[in-house]
Structures are given as C-alpha cells and as structure tokens.
Amino acid sequence: MDMNEEVQEIKKEIVESRSLSIRTNNLMNSLAADIKAIAKKQAGYERRMNINGAVAYILYTVLIFVGLKLAYDWQVGKIEREKQITLEQQKKLKNELAGMKKDRTARENAEKKIEEFYVMIRDGRKEDAITAYEAIMTYPLTEAEKSFFRDKVNAMRAELSLEKFQVGLDLARQKKWTEAEDYYRQAIALKDDATHIAGVRLELALSLRMQGRQKEAIVVLSDLLGTTLDREIADDAMYQLGVCYGEVHKLDEAQKTLRSLIEKFPGSQWIKPAREALTELHKMKWSL
C-alpha cells in the first residue's frame, strides 16, 4: 500500500510538474510575444523619433536659412538704399557744381560785357552804348552803377539826338526832304523829351509838307501845338499849320489858325506872311 501511494504521489507530482512545465512554457511564449511586441513598439517609437528629429532638424535648418535670407535681403536693401541716397547726393552735388560753374561763367561774361560797355561810354561811342544799354541793365549791377550808366546813356541819347537833328537840317538845306525826315525821326526816337525835340517836330512837319504830305504834317503840328511851347516855336508851328490847312483846301481851319497867330503873336516874323496868306485864302473862297 505504501508503495502504491508513493507511486501515485510520484505520478501526481510528475503530472503536476508537466502541468507546471506547460504553464511555464506558455508563460515564456506569452512573455516572448510581449517582449517581441514591446520591441516592435520601441522600434516604431525610435523610428518616429528619428523621423521627427529629422523633420525638426530640417525645419530648424530651413528657418535658419530663411532667417539668414531675410537678414541678407534686409542688409542688401539697406545697402541699395544707401547707394541710392549716395547717388542722389552725388547727382545733386554735380548739378550744384554745374550750376556754380554756369553762374561763374555768367558772372565772368557779365563782368566782361559791363567792362566793354564802360569802354564804350569812356570812348564816347554813343550809338554802340545806346544799343547795348538795355541788355547791360539786366546784368547784376549795383544801384550806383545803374544810376551812372542811366545818366550817361541819357546824356548820350540827347547828344546823339541833337547830332541827328543837325544832320537833318543840313539835308533840308539841300532840299533832301526824305533823308531829312528820316534823321528827324531818329532824333525823336533817341530822346523824345529833350529840349530840342520841339524844333525837331517842327522841321519834321516842314519836311512832310515839302513832300506833299500835308495831312501828316497837320497831325505833327497839331500835336506840337498841344504841348507847352516857347514863342519862337509856337508861332512857327501855327503858321505852318495854317499853310498846310490852306494847301489841302481846309480854308476855314486855315483862316482860323492864321488869325489866331496874328492875335497871339503880334510881333512875330510870320505876321506879314500870315496876312498875305489870309488875303489869298479870302480870294480863294470867293472864287470857289
């Protein structure tokens, strides 16, 4: 009995041992599967970590390059702006320099022209000085220079006007009425407010009358008598006006003018010719 029990015990232990071995083996297989799954998960995690690291590295590198590119572009833009400003300043300086050179040349030319004008005045070159006067007055002159040149040129105008008048009188003595008229007009244009201009206008009217242009002469004489005249000019002008009226057959105006001459200037040298002209006008009226 004892042996059977021991055998049974041994069998029982063997069965239990086998069961334990099977469970152990199953547990080992399960553990191996878990370990394998864990290893697989770890590998996937590591792979994701590697991928994420690579992506992060790439992104970091891209950001660095973008930052460097932005910094580079900003620096290049700054340099370009500074270059543009420098070029504009250079252009401005060149323009200012060119303007200064131009102003300097203009000043030198002006000084040269002013000096030449002064030489004209000094040498008494009246016509040249009068011709150049208007242009010279546009140059940068002091008030003293302007006053000096103005007085000198006015004096030259008066002198040259008188010279033209004298030439006209000489031509009139030679009965060259057209040439005389031209010089009279030049004399008036040179200095129409000179003291001798009243005499010039009187001689101009006479030259017109002698050319058969009495109507023009009447205009000149009428304007002349409308100004303040001294006795010597006024009676001459009035007599010539009366004669011109008579020659264009304005008999009433002629008689009125000649009678006014006799009344206003009883001591004039034209009294006798005026009375004779009135007699002729009276006869002419009766004959008409």
C-alpha positions as CSV (number, residue, x, y, z in Angstrom):
1,M,0.0,0.0,0.0
2,D,2.7,2.2,0.9
3,M,4.5,1.6,-2.4
4,N,1.3,2.4,-4.4
5,E,0.7,5.5,-2.6
6,E,4.3,6.6,-3.2
7,V,3.9,5.7,-6.9
8,Q,0.7,7.6,-7.0
9,E,2.3,10.6,-5.3
10,I,5.2,10.4,-7.8
11,K,2.8,10.3,-10.7
12,K,0.8,13.1,-9.3
13,E,4.0,15.1,-8.9
14,I,5.0,14.2,-12.4
15,V,1.7,15.4,-13.8
16,E,1.8,18.5,-11.7
17,S,5.4,19.0,-12.9
18,R,4.3,18.6,-16.5
19,S,1.4,21.0,-16.0
20,L,3.7,23.4,-14.4
21,S,6.2,23.0,-17.2
22,I,3.4,23.6,-19.8
23,R,2.2,26.7,-18.0
24,T,5.8,27.8,-17.7
25,N,6.3,27.3,-21.4
26,N,3.1,29.1,-22.1
27,L,4.1,31.9,-19.9
28,M,7.5,32.0,-21.6
29,N,5.8,32.1,-25.0
30,S,3.5,34.8,-23.9
31,L,6.4,36.7,-22.4
32,A,8.4,36.3,-25.6
33,A,5.4,37.6,-27.6
34,D,5.0,40.5,-25.2
35,I,8.7,41.2,-25.4
36,K,8.6,41.0,-29.2
37,A,5.6,43.4,-29.3
38,I,7.4,45.8,-26.9
39,A,10.5,45.6,-29.1
40,K,8.4,46.3,-32.2
41,K,6.7,49.2,-30.5
42,Q,10.1,50.5,-29.3
43,A,11.4,50.2,-32.9
44,G,8.4,52.1,-34.2
45,Y,8.8,54.8,-31.5
46,E,12.5,55.1,-32.3
47,R,11.7,55.3,-36.0
48,R,9.1,58.1,-35.3
49,M,11.6,59.8,-33.1
50,N,14.2,59.6,-35.8
51,I,11.7,60.9,-38.4
52,N,10.6,63.7,-36.0
53,G,14.2,64.6,-35.3
54,A,15.0,64.7,-39.0
55,V,11.9,66.8,-39.7
56,A,12.8,69.1,-36.7
57,Y,16.3,69.4,-38.0
58,I,15.1,70.1,-41.5
59,L,12.7,72.7,-40.2
60,Y,15.3,74.2,-38.0
61,T,17.7,74.4,-40.9
62,V,15.1,75.9,-43.2
63,L,14.2,78.5,-40.5
64,I,17.9,79.3,-40.1
65,F,18.3,79.7,-43.9
66,V,15.1,81.8,-44.1
67,G,16.3,84.0,-41.3
68,L,19.7,84.3,-43.0
69,K,17.9,85.1,-46.3
70,L,15.8,87.8,-44.6
71,A,18.8,89.3,-42.9
72,Y,20.7,89.2,-46.2
73,D,17.9,90.8,-48.1
74,W,17.5,93.5,-45.4
75,Q,21.2,94.2,-45.5
76,V,21.2,94.3,-49.3
77,G,18.1,96.6,-49.3
78,K,19.9,98.8,-46.8
79,I,23.0,98.9,-48.9
80,E,20.9,99.6,-52.0
81,R,19.0,102.5,-50.2
82,E,22.3,103.9,-49.0
83,K,23.7,103.6,-52.5
84,Q,20.6,105.3,-54.0
85,I,20.9,108.1,-51.4
86,T,24.6,108.4,-52.2
87,L,23.9,108.5,-56.0
88,E,21.2,111.2,-55.5
89,Q,23.5,113.2,-53.3
90,Q,26.3,112.8,-56.0
91,K,23.8,113.9,-58.7
92,K,22.7,116.9,-56.6
93,L,26.3,117.9,-56.0
94,K,27.1,117.5,-59.7
95,N,24.1,119.7,-60.5
96,E,25.2,122.3,-57.9
97,L,28.7,122.2,-59.2
98,A,27.5,122.6,-62.8
99,G,25.2,125.5,-61.6
100,M,28.2,127.1,-59.8
101,K,30.3,126.8,-63.0
102,K,27.5,128.2,-65.1
103,D,27.0,131.1,-62.6
104,R,30.7,131.7,-62.6
105,T,30.8,131.7,-66.4
106,A,27.8,134.0,-66.5
107,R,29.4,136.4,-63.9
108,E,32.6,136.4,-65.9
109,N,30.7,137.1,-69.1
110,A,28.6,139.8,-67.4
111,E,31.7,141.5,-66.0
112,K,33.3,141.4,-69.4
113,K,30.2,142.9,-71.0
114,I,30.0,145.6,-68.3
115,E,33.6,146.4,-68.8
116,E,33.1,146.6,-72.6
117,F,30.1,148.9,-72.0
118,Y,32.1,151.1,-69.8
119,V,34.8,151.4,-72.5
120,M,32.0,152.4,-75.0
121,I,31.0,155.2,-72.6
122,R,34.5,156.3,-72.0
123,D,35.4,156.4,-75.7
124,G,32.1,158.3,-76.5
125,R,30.8,155.5,-78.8
126,K,27.2,156.8,-78.4
127,E,25.4,154.5,-80.8
128,D,27.1,151.4,-79.6
129,A,26.4,152.3,-75.9
130,I,22.8,153.1,-76.6
131,T,22.3,149.9,-78.4
132,A,23.9,147.8,-75.6
133,Y,22.2,149.7,-72.8
134,E,19.0,147.6,-72.3
135,A,21.0,144.4,-72.2
136,I,23.6,145.7,-69.8
137,M,20.9,146.8,-67.3
138,T,19.8,143.2,-67.0
139,Y,23.1,142.3,-65.5
140,P,23.8,142.3,-61.7
141,L,24.7,145.9,-61.2
142,T,24.9,148.0,-58.1
143,E,22.5,150.8,-57.7
144,A,25.3,153.3,-58.2
145,E,26.4,151.6,-61.4
146,K,22.8,151.6,-62.7
147,S,22.4,155.3,-61.9
148,F,25.8,156.1,-63.5
149,F,25.0,154.2,-66.7
150,R,21.5,155.6,-66.9
151,D,22.7,159.2,-66.6
152,K,25.5,158.6,-69.1
153,V,23.2,157.0,-71.7
154,N,20.5,159.6,-71.3
155,A,23.2,162.3,-71.9
156,M,24.4,160.3,-75.0
157,R,20.9,160.0,-76.3
158,A,20.4,163.7,-76.0
159,E,23.7,164.4,-77.7
160,L,23.2,161.9,-80.5
161,S,19.6,163.1,-81.0
162,L,20.9,166.7,-81.4
163,E,23.5,165.4,-83.9
164,K,20.8,163.6,-85.9
165,F,18.8,166.9,-85.9
166,Q,21.7,168.8,-87.2
167,V,22.3,166.3,-90.0
168,G,18.6,166.6,-90.8
169,L,18.8,170.4,-91.0
170,D,21.8,170.1,-93.3
171,L,19.8,167.7,-95.6
172,A,16.8,170.1,-95.5
173,R,19.0,173.0,-96.7
174,Q,19.9,170.8,-99.7
175,K,16.2,170.1,-100.1
176,K,16.7,166.4,-99.5
177,W,13.4,166.2,-97.6
178,T,13.0,162.4,-97.4
179,E,16.5,161.9,-96.0
180,A,15.9,164.9,-93.6
181,E,12.7,163.3,-92.4
182,D,14.5,160.1,-91.6
183,Y,17.1,161.9,-89.4
184,Y,14.4,163.9,-87.7
185,R,12.5,160.7,-86.7
186,Q,15.7,159.2,-85.5
187,A,16.3,162.2,-83.3
188,I,12.9,162.0,-81.8
189,A,13.2,158.2,-81.2
190,L,16.5,158.7,-79.4
191,K,15.3,161.3,-76.8
192,D,11.7,162.5,-77.3
193,D,11.8,164.6,-74.1
194,A,15.0,166.5,-75.0
195,T,14.7,170.3,-75.1
196,H,15.4,170.5,-78.9
197,I,12.7,168.0,-79.8
198,A,10.0,170.7,-80.3
199,G,12.2,172.1,-83.0
200,V,12.7,168.7,-84.5
201,R,9.0,168.1,-84.7
202,L,8.5,171.5,-86.4
203,E,11.2,170.6,-89.0
204,L,9.7,167.2,-89.5
205,A,6.3,168.8,-90.3
206,L,8.0,171.1,-92.7
207,S,9.8,168.2,-94.5
208,L,6.5,166.3,-94.7
209,R,4.8,169.4,-96.2
210,M,7.5,169.8,-98.7
211,Q,7.0,166.2,-99.8
212,G,3.3,166.9,-100.4
213,R,2.2,165.1,-97.2
214,Q,0.3,168.0,-95.7
215,K,-2.1,165.7,-93.8
216,E,0.7,164.0,-91.9
217,A,2.3,167.4,-91.3
218,I,-1.0,168.7,-89.8
219,V,-1.1,165.8,-87.3
220,V,2.5,166.6,-86.3
221,L,1.8,170.3,-85.9
222,S,-1.4,169.8,-84.1
223,D,0.3,167.5,-81.6
224,L,3.1,170.0,-81.2
225,L,0.8,172.9,-80.5
226,G,-1.0,170.8,-77.9
227,T,2.2,171.0,-75.8
228,T,3.8,173.8,-73.9
229,L,5.9,175.7,-76.4
230,D,8.1,178.8,-76.3
231,R,7.2,181.8,-78.5
232,E,9.8,181.0,-81.2
233,I,8.4,177.5,-81.8
234,A,4.7,178.2,-81.3
235,D,4.4,181.0,-83.9
236,D,6.4,178.9,-86.5
237,A,4.2,175.9,-85.8
238,M,1.0,177.9,-86.1
239,Y,2.0,179.5,-89.4
240,Q,3.0,176.1,-90.9
241,L,-0.3,174.6,-89.7
242,G,-2.3,177.4,-91.3
243,V,-0.4,177.0,-94.6
244,C,-0.9,173.2,-94.5
245,Y,-4.7,173.7,-94.0
246,G,-4.8,176.0,-96.9
247,E,-2.9,173.6,-99.2
248,V,-5.4,170.8,-98.5
249,H,-8.2,173.3,-99.1
250,K,-9.4,173.4,-95.5
251,L,-9.9,177.1,-95.8
252,D,-11.9,177.8,-92.7
253,E,-9.3,176.0,-90.5
254,A,-6.5,177.8,-92.3
255,Q,-8.1,181.3,-91.8
256,K,-8.8,180.5,-88.1
257,T,-5.3,179.3,-87.5
258,L,-3.6,182.3,-89.2
259,R,-5.9,184.8,-87.4
260,S,-5.1,183.2,-84.1
261,L,-1.4,183.6,-85.0
262,I,-1.8,187.3,-85.6
263,E,-3.7,187.8,-82.4
264,K,-1.4,185.8,-80.1
265,F,1.9,186.8,-81.6
266,P,1.6,190.3,-82.9
267,G,5.4,190.8,-83.0
268,S,6.1,187.5,-84.9
269,Q,8.1,187.4,-88.1
270,W,5.1,185.5,-89.6
271,I,2.6,188.3,-89.2
272,K,3.2,189.7,-92.7
273,P,3.2,186.2,-94.4
274,A,0.1,185.3,-92.4
275,R,-1.8,188.4,-93.6
276,E,-0.8,187.7,-97.2
277,A,-1.9,184.1,-96.8
278,L,-5.2,185.3,-95.4
279,T,-5.8,187.5,-98.4
280,E,-5.1,184.7,-100.7
281,L,-7.4,182.4,-98.8
282,H,-10.1,185.1,-98.9
283,K,-9.8,185.3,-102.7
284,M,-9.8,181.5,-103.0
285,K,-13.0,181.3,-101.0
286,W,-14.7,183.9,-103.2
287,S,-13.6,182.2,-106.4
288,L,-15.0,178.9,-105.1
